[in-house]
Amino acid sequence: QVQLVESGGGLVQPGGSLRLSCTASGTISRIIAMGWYRQAPGKERELVAIFSGQSTNYADSVKGRFTISRDNTQNTVSLQMSTLKPEDTGVYCCYLDVVQWNNGRYQYWGQGTQVTVSS
């Protein structure tokens, strides 16, 4: 089994910064992709930023403001969010695509952490 533990999030004023982290643990053989999605009220879930192999992808709306980083030794990804806007408000969920010890490939979602950008 694999567990995802998220931290960070909260309430911040427009223009402020927040940092999210997600750590994966368990029967992990190889991480294929790991990153963050978000869902705003009344909207569909969307990709924010993700590592996939050697590639990094960002939503156009966060390019230049958000930075995703990873620590492979800890199976952790972090999302540094700067110059936050009210439209960044939503539930941010960690996503993991992984090959486990049984050589099976699985996808996992974190429980989500609320980010609210408001004055």
QUIWO-V792921 format. One line per field, one symbol per residue. ss: DSSP state (@ for helix, = for strand, . for the rest). burial: b if it has 9 or more other ideal C-beta (glycine too) atoms within 8 Angstrom, else e. A space follows every 50 residues. Layout:
# QUIWO-V792921
ss = ???
burial = ???
This chain:
# QUIWO-V792921
ss = .======..===.....=========.============......===== ==..====.@@@...======....======....@@@.=========== ....=====...=====..
burial = ebebebebbeebebeebbbbbbbbeeebeebbbbbbbbbeeeeeebbbbb bbeeeeebbeebeeebebebbeeebbbbbbbeebeeebbbbbbbbbbbbb eeeeeeebbbebbbbebee
